[in-house]
Amino acid sequence: MASRTRRRRAGVVAAATLLVAALVVVGDALVLSARVTRLDVSPSRSGGGTTYLLVASDSRERLDAADQRRYADANQPHGERADLVLLLRAPQDGPARLYSVPRDLYVGEERDAPHRLGLSLADGPKALVDSLCADVGVGVDHMVVADFAALVDLVDTVGGVRVTLAAPTRDRRAQLDLPAGPQRLDGRQALAWVRSRHPEVKRGGRWVADRAADPTRSTHAAQVLGGVSAALDDPVTVQRALWAAGPSLRRDGGLRVPQILSLARALRGAAAAGVVAVPARFEDSAVPFAFVTEETTAALRPLQSPGCVGG
């Protein structure tokens, strides 16, 4: 009888422990969800897998006062544009791939709505999702928009990211100044590394323009995202990262903790394989433009969705 009572008591304790653990997990997920603002956007759906739209916003308006001063730019108009447009494709079968689409891609002429892709974010996240679907045939299942501070917080939460530079590199406009060699970037250095558009390298004691720099900035972005995603390998780390960066992130309503774990796994594999920089014909003018070519269309073909106009 005593043995049966002890077993019953142990069962009650175990059940109570599981219930408390479940409540903690649910409560934590609810708190995390509350910290990450929901986007007013309806995904266009990709089919045959999952496509994540990852956008870096150039808006200063959501930053705190100190960061607004830090990243002030007299040439920056009010509103929001996409500083970086990344598409992470995780098919049902096969490895995930990460694609960088030029934010200055000139699209929309065929439907009498010509614009540069990144500028469509000024009309809201739905406008960017709709443009990807209608103008280049890419459907989106989930969307994440990150402000400047989000990348800083994510990188700092995981302890920095490693890069190796062949020569000292700087970009005054991006507040980048790094020595040569292997190093671990903190959050602000990583942000400058990703935002650098006009880097200079030091050769023979002189600073010269880096002619090999990627105009889409996708290479640097892939390095940083790969380093961050490699550290997001368990729910605890994901939760810590979301807690830190949550106020500077926005996500669609369907992207919750389980989906974020799936995103992190896909991103880790895709970043290791290298980013696919979608080619375009770049015009070196006062207002930058990137025009669609046959190579652009071919590169985007694996992302094309049956439900989109261009699919």
NORSULRA-V234501 format. One record per residue. N is the residue number from 0. PHI is phi in degrees with one decimal (NA if undefined). OMEGA is omega in whole degrees, 0 to 359 (NA if undefined). D_FIRST is the distance of its C-alpha to the first C-alpha in Angstrom with 2 decimals. Layout:
n->N phi->PHI omega->OMEGA d_first->D_FIRST
n->N phi->PHI omega->OMEGA d_first->D_FIRST
This chain:
n->0 phi->NA omega->180 d_first->0.00
n->1 phi->-61.9 omega->180 d_first->3.82
n->2 phi->-63.8 omega->180 d_first->5.38
n->3 phi->-65.6 omega->179 d_first->5.07
n->4 phi->-65.4 omega->179 d_first->6.21
n->5 phi->-63.5 omega->179 d_first->8.67
n->6 phi->-63.5 omega->179 d_first->9.91
n->7 phi->-64.1 omega->180 d_first->10.53
n->8 phi->-64.5 omega->179 d_first->12.24
n->9 phi->-63.1 omega->178 d_first->14.18
n->10 phi->-64.1 omega->178 d_first->15.26
n->11 phi->-64.0 omega->180 d_first->16.51
n->12 phi->-62.0 omega->180 d_first->18.34
n->13 phi->-62.9 omega->179 d_first->19.88
n->14 phi->-63.2 omega->179 d_first->21.02
n->15 phi->-64.2 omega->179 d_first->22.47
n->16 phi->-63.4 omega->179 d_first->24.21
n->17 phi->-62.9 omega->180 d_first->25.73
n->18 phi->-64.8 omega->179 d_first->26.90
n->19 phi->-62.3 omega->179 d_first->28.53
n->20 phi->-61.7 omega->179 d_first->30.15
n->21 phi->-63.1 omega->179 d_first->31.47
n->22 phi->-64.5 omega->178 d_first->32.88
n->23 phi->-64.4 omega->180 d_first->34.55
n->24 phi->-62.3 omega->180 d_first->36.13
n->25 phi->-62.3 omega->180 d_first->37.34
n->26 phi->-62.3 omega->179 d_first->38.60
n->27 phi->-63.3 omega->179 d_first->40.36
n->28 phi->-62.3 omega->179 d_first->42.01
n->29 phi->-65.8 omega->179 d_first->43.19
n->30 phi->-64.4 omega->179 d_first->44.66
n->31 phi->-61.2 omega->180 d_first->46.37
n->32 phi->-60.6 omega->181 d_first->47.74
n->33 phi->-68.6 omega->181 d_first->49.13
n->34 phi->-78.0 omega->180 d_first->50.93
n->35 phi->-102.3 omega->183 d_first->52.72
n->36 phi->-64.8 omega->177 d_first->55.30
n->37 phi->-84.2 omega->177 d_first->55.42
n->38 phi->-86.3 omega->175 d_first->58.69
n->39 phi->-86.6 omega->184 d_first->60.39
n->40 phi->-149.3 omega->175 d_first->60.85
n->41 phi->-107.7 omega->180 d_first->60.06
n->42 phi->-58.2 omega->180 d_first->59.75
n->43 phi->-89.9 omega->178 d_first->62.31
n->44 phi->70.0 omega->184 d_first->59.94
n->45 phi->-100.6 omega->184 d_first->60.88
n->46 phi->83.6 omega->177 d_first->59.40
n->47 phi->71.2 omega->183 d_first->58.17
n->48 phi->148.2 omega->181 d_first->56.13
n->49 phi->-133.8 omega->175 d_first->56.01
n->50 phi->-117.8 omega->178 d_first->58.91
n->51 phi->-103.4 omega->174 d_first->58.33
n->52 phi->-100.1 omega->181 d_first->61.27
n->53 phi->-111.8 omega->187 d_first->61.17
n->54 phi->-123.3 omega->170 d_first->63.85
n->55 phi->-97.9 omega->182 d_first->65.03
n->56 phi->-86.9 omega->177 d_first->66.70
n->57 phi->-96.4 omega->183 d_first->69.87
n->58 phi->-69.0 omega->173 d_first->69.46
n->59 phi->-96.0 omega->191 d_first->69.71
n->60 phi->-70.4 omega->180 d_first->68.97
n->61 phi->-92.1 omega->181 d_first->65.15
n->62 phi->-79.3 omega->174 d_first->65.41
n->63 phi->-74.2 omega->187 d_first->65.16
n->64 phi->-59.5 omega->182 d_first->68.45
n->65 phi->-64.7 omega->181 d_first->68.40
n->66 phi->-73.7 omega->175 d_first->67.91
n->67 phi->-63.4 omega->177 d_first->70.49
n->68 phi->-70.8 omega->182 d_first->72.99
n->69 phi->-61.1 omega->186 d_first->71.86
n->70 phi->-107.1 omega->180 d_first->72.32
n->71 phi->-61.2 omega->180 d_first->75.22
n->72 phi->-144.7 omega->183 d_first->77.79
n->73 phi->-61.5 omega->181 d_first->80.99
n->74 phi->-88.3 omega->183 d_first->81.36
n->75 phi->-85.4 omega->178 d_first->77.90
n->76 phi->-73.0 omega->178 d_first->78.23
n->77 phi->-70.2 omega->181 d_first->75.67
n->78 phi->102.5 omega->187 d_first->72.94
n->79 phi->-136.0 omega->175 d_first->70.71
n->80 phi->-133.2 omega->178 d_first->71.46
n->81 phi->-83.6 omega->178 d_first->69.53
n->82 phi->-79.9 omega->182 d_first->70.26
n->83 phi->-150.6 omega->179 d_first->68.40
n->84 phi->-121.0 omega->181 d_first->67.31
n->85 phi->-119.3 omega->177 d_first->64.75
n->86 phi->-119.4 omega->179 d_first->63.25
n->87 phi->-102.8 omega->182 d_first->60.14
n->88 phi->-105.1 omega->177 d_first->59.82
n->89 phi->-115.6 omega->182 d_first->56.53
n->90 phi->-71.7 omega->178 d_first->57.20
n->91 phi->-64.0 omega->177 d_first->54.57
n->92 phi->-127.6 omega->179 d_first->55.76
n->93 phi->103.1 omega->184 d_first->57.41
n->94 phi->-75.0 omega->175 d_first->57.54
n->95 phi->-76.6 omega->177 d_first->57.93
n->96 phi->-132.7 omega->180 d_first->61.37
n->97 phi->-111.7 omega->182 d_first->62.64
n->98 phi->-116.6 omega->175 d_first->66.03
n->99 phi->-107.1 omega->181 d_first->68.23
n->100 phi->-102.3 omega->180 d_first->70.58
n->101 phi->-56.7 omega->180 d_first->73.66
n->102 phi->-66.1 omega->181 d_first->73.30
n->103 phi->-92.4 omega->179 d_first->77.10
n->104 phi->-61.6 omega->184 d_first->77.03
n->105 phi->-87.4 omega->187 d_first->79.58
n->106 phi->-136.1 omega->172 d_first->78.18
n->107 phi->89.7 omega->182 d_first->78.53
n->108 phi->-63.1 omega->184 d_first->82.22
n->109 phi->-67.6 omega->177 d_first->81.65
n->110 phi->-114.1 omega->177 d_first->80.09
n->111 phi->56.9 omega->177 d_first->82.61
n->112 phi->-140.2 omega->184 d_first->80.15
n->113 phi->-65.6 omega->180 d_first->81.17
n->114 phi->-166.8 omega->170 d_first->79.14
n->115 phi->-85.5 omega->189 d_first->77.62
n->116 phi->-51.4 omega->183 d_first->73.99
n->117 phi->-62.7 omega->181 d_first->72.62
n->118 phi->-71.9 omega->182 d_first->74.54
n->119 phi->-64.3 omega->178 d_first->72.68
n->120 phi->-64.1 omega->178 d_first->69.72
n->121 phi->-61.1 omega->178 d_first->71.99
n->122 phi->-95.2 omega->178 d_first->71.48
n->123 phi->107.2 omega->182 d_first->67.70
n->124 phi->-60.7 omega->180 d_first->65.08
n->125 phi->-62.8 omega->180 d_first->65.57
n->126 phi->-64.1 omega->178 d_first->69.23
n->127 phi->-69.3 omega->177 d_first->68.40
n->128 phi->-61.0 omega->181 d_first->65.88
n->129 phi->-65.0 omega->180 d_first->68.45
n->130 phi->-66.3 omega->178 d_first->71.21
n->131 phi->-59.5 omega->182 d_first->69.26
n->132 phi->-73.3 omega->186 d_first->68.64
n->133 phi->-74.6 omega->189 d_first->72.10
n->134 phi->-98.7 omega->180 d_first->74.24
n->135 phi->-128.0 omega->172 d_first->72.65
n->136 phi->77.0 omega->184 d_first->70.24
n->137 phi->-106.0 omega->175 d_first->66.98
n->138 phi->-88.0 omega->184 d_first->63.95
n->139 phi->-124.6 omega->178 d_first->61.22
n->140 phi->-96.2 omega->181 d_first->57.48
n->141 phi->-140.3 omega->182 d_first->56.51
n->142 phi->-137.8 omega->174 d_first->58.59
n->143 phi->-129.3 omega->175 d_first->58.18
n->144 phi->-115.8 omega->182 d_first->60.90
n->145 phi->-115.4 omega->172 d_first->60.88
n->146 phi->-81.0 omega->180 d_first->63.05
n->147 phi->-51.0 omega->187 d_first->64.55
n->148 phi->-65.0 omega->183 d_first->61.80
n->149 phi->-63.5 omega->180 d_first->59.03
n->150 phi->-64.2 omega->178 d_first->60.26
n->151 phi->-58.5 omega->183 d_first->60.68
n->152 phi->-66.7 omega->180 d_first->57.10
n->153 phi->-62.6 omega->182 d_first->55.61
n->154 phi->-64.7 omega->180 d_first->57.53
n->155 phi->-65.8 omega->180 d_first->56.71
n->156 phi->-64.3 omega->181 d_first->52.98
n->157 phi->-91.0 omega->175 d_first->52.86
n->158 phi->86.5 omega->177 d_first->55.01
n->159 phi->93.8 omega->178 d_first->58.33
n->160 phi->-130.2 omega->184 d_first->59.84
n->161 phi->-97.1 omega->173 d_first->62.03
n->162 phi->-138.4 omega->176 d_first->65.56
n->163 phi->-129.3 omega->181 d_first->68.53
n->164 phi->-109.6 omega->180 d_first->72.09
n->165 phi->-74.4 omega->182 d_first->75.18
n->166 phi->-150.5 omega->174 d_first->77.32
n->167 phi->-55.7 omega->186 d_first->77.06
n->168 phi->-133.7 omega->177 d_first->76.55
n->169 phi->-143.3 omega->173 d_first->77.19
n->170 phi->-152.5 omega->187 d_first->77.50
n->171 phi->-62.5 omega->181 d_first->78.69
n->172 phi->-67.2 omega->180 d_first->77.94
n->173 phi->-90.4 omega->182 d_first->74.32
n->174 phi->61.3 omega->180 d_first->74.05
n->175 phi->-106.1 omega->177 d_first->73.37
n->176 phi->-155.9 omega->186 d_first->74.46
n->177 phi->-128.6 omega->176 d_first->72.80
n->178 phi->-79.2 omega->176 d_first->73.96
n->179 phi->-77.4 omega->174 d_first->74.12
n->180 phi->100.2 omega->179 d_first->71.35
n->181 phi->-72.4 omega->181 d_first->67.56
n->182 phi->-161.6 omega->177 d_first->65.82
n->183 phi->-107.6 omega->181 d_first->62.78
n->184 phi->-87.5 omega->171 d_first->63.67
n->185 phi->-83.5 omega->186 d_first->61.95
n->186 phi->-59.3 omega->183 d_first->61.60
n->187 phi->-70.4 omega->176 d_first->65.13
n->188 phi->-65.0 omega->179 d_first->66.73
n->189 phi->-64.9 omega->178 d_first->64.83
n->190 phi->-62.8 omega->178 d_first->66.02
n->191 phi->-62.9 omega->179 d_first->69.59
n->192 phi->-62.3 omega->180 d_first->69.26
n->193 phi->-73.1 omega->185 d_first->68.20
n->194 phi->-81.1 omega->185 d_first->70.80
n->195 phi->-59.5 omega->180 d_first->73.69
n->196 phi->-115.0 omega->182 d_first->76.43
n->197 phi->-131.7 omega->183 d_first->79.49
n->198 phi->-73.8 omega->173 d_first->78.39
n->199 phi->-122.9 omega->176 d_first->80.84
n->200 phi->-120.3 omega->182 d_first->80.51
n->201 phi->-96.3 omega->180 d_first->82.37
n->202 phi->-133.0 omega->180 d_first->84.72
n->203 phi->60.9 omega->179 d_first->87.47
n->204 phi->81.1 omega->181 d_first->86.88
n->205 phi->-121.5 omega->176 d_first->87.41
n->206 phi->-87.0 omega->180 d_first->85.08
n->207 phi->-131.2 omega->179 d_first->85.69
n->208 phi->-62.1 omega->178 d_first->84.10
n->209 phi->-83.5 omega->184 d_first->81.36
n->210 phi->-68.7 omega->181 d_first->82.91
n->211 phi->-89.0 omega->183 d_first->79.84
n->212 phi->-63.4 omega->181 d_first->77.59
n->213 phi->-80.6 omega->182 d_first->75.54
n->214 phi->-65.5 omega->179 d_first->76.94
n->215 phi->-88.0 omega->181 d_first->73.67
n->216 phi->63.8 omega->185 d_first->71.64
n->217 phi->-71.7 omega->182 d_first->69.05
n->218 phi->-62.5 omega->179 d_first->68.92
n->219 phi->-64.0 omega->180 d_first->67.93
n->220 phi->-61.0 omega->180 d_first->65.44
n->221 phi->-64.5 omega->178 d_first->63.78
n->222 phi->-62.0 omega->182 d_first->63.53
n->223 phi->-69.1 omega->180 d_first->61.85
n->224 phi->-63.0 omega->177 d_first->59.53
n->225 phi->-63.2 omega->178 d_first->58.62
n->226 phi->-65.3 omega->179 d_first->57.73
n->227 phi->-67.7 omega->184 d_first->55.62
n->228 phi->-65.9 omega->178 d_first->53.81
n->229 phi->-62.7 omega->180 d_first->53.07
n->230 phi->-85.3 omega->180 d_first->51.08
n->231 phi->-87.7 omega->187 d_first->49.20
n->232 phi->-108.1 omega->177 d_first->46.80
n->233 phi->-154.7 omega->183 d_first->43.43
n->234 phi->-58.7 omega->182 d_first->42.19
n->235 phi->-63.8 omega->180 d_first->42.07
n->236 phi->-65.2 omega->177 d_first->45.74
n->237 phi->-59.5 omega->181 d_first->46.73
n->238 phi->-64.8 omega->177 d_first->45.14
n->239 phi->-61.4 omega->181 d_first->46.91
n->240 phi->-65.5 omega->179 d_first->50.16
n->241 phi->-65.2 omega->179 d_first->49.83
n->242 phi->-64.0 omega->182 d_first->49.03
n->243 phi->-70.8 omega->187 d_first->52.14
n->244 phi->-94.9 omega->187 d_first->54.51
n->245 phi->-46.8 omega->182 d_first->53.09
n->246 phi->-63.2 omega->181 d_first->55.73
n->247 phi->-105.5 omega->178 d_first->58.47
n->248 phi->-114.5 omega->172 d_first->57.10
n->249 phi->-133.7 omega->184 d_first->57.37
n->250 phi->-144.4 omega->177 d_first->55.64
n->251 phi->-70.6 omega->186 d_first->55.52
n->252 phi->-63.3 omega->181 d_first->52.68
n->253 phi->-84.8 omega->183 d_first->51.07
n->254 phi->-94.8 omega->180 d_first->50.75
n->255 phi->-112.5 omega->186 d_first->47.27
n->256 phi->-55.0 omega->179 d_first->45.15
n->257 phi->-60.5 omega->180 d_first->44.29
n->258 phi->-68.1 omega->179 d_first->47.97
n->259 phi->-68.0 omega->175 d_first->49.08
n->260 phi->-62.5 omega->177 d_first->46.98
n->261 phi->-64.2 omega->178 d_first->48.72
n->262 phi->-60.9 omega->181 d_first->52.04
n->263 phi->-61.6 omega->179 d_first->51.45
n->264 phi->-63.7 omega->180 d_first->50.64
n->265 phi->-64.8 omega->181 d_first->53.74
n->266 phi->-66.6 omega->180 d_first->55.89
n->267 phi->-61.9 omega->179 d_first->54.84
n->268 phi->-68.2 omega->182 d_first->55.93
n->269 phi->-67.8 omega->181 d_first->59.05
n->270 phi->-65.9 omega->178 d_first->60.24
n->271 phi->-65.9 omega->180 d_first->59.92
n->272 phi->-79.1 omega->181 d_first->62.15
n->273 phi->98.7 omega->182 d_first->64.74
n->274 phi->-81.8 omega->174 d_first->65.94
n->275 phi->-94.0 omega->178 d_first->68.32
n->276 phi->-82.4 omega->181 d_first->71.17
n->277 phi->-66.2 omega->184 d_first->72.61
n->278 phi->-74.8 omega->176 d_first->76.39
n->279 phi->-160.4 omega->176 d_first->79.00
n->280 phi->-94.0 omega->184 d_first->82.63
n->281 phi->-87.1 omega->174 d_first->82.70
n->282 phi->-104.3 omega->180 d_first->85.66
n->283 phi->-85.3 omega->183 d_first->86.45
n->284 phi->-132.4 omega->181 d_first->87.69
n->285 phi->-58.2 omega->173 d_first->87.29
n->286 phi->-106.3 omega->187 d_first->84.64
n->287 phi->-68.9 omega->176 d_first->82.58
n->288 phi->-133.6 omega->172 d_first->82.14
n->289 phi->-128.8 omega->187 d_first->80.43
n->290 phi->-102.8 omega->180 d_first->81.65
n->291 phi->-67.4 omega->177 d_first->79.85
n->292 phi->-125.3 omega->175 d_first->81.23
n->293 phi->-60.8 omega->179 d_first->80.47
n->294 phi->-67.7 omega->176 d_first->78.35
n->295 phi->-60.4 omega->181 d_first->76.35
n->296 phi->-61.7 omega->180 d_first->75.62
n->297 phi->-64.9 omega->181 d_first->74.71
n->298 phi->-66.5 omega->182 d_first->72.28
n->299 phi->-85.4 omega->185 d_first->70.49
n->300 phi->-57.5 omega->179 d_first->70.28
n->301 phi->-64.3 omega->180 d_first->66.71
n->302 phi->-98.1 omega->186 d_first->65.63
n->303 phi->-64.2 omega->185 d_first->67.49
n->304 phi->-119.2 omega->182 d_first->65.52
n->305 phi->-57.7 omega->184 d_first->66.41
n->306 phi->-84.4 omega->181 d_first->66.09
n->307 phi->-103.1 omega->185 d_first->68.54
n->308 phi->-56.2 omega->183 d_first->72.31
n->309 phi->-84.4 omega->185 d_first->73.04
n->310 phi->-81.4 omega->NA d_first->70.28
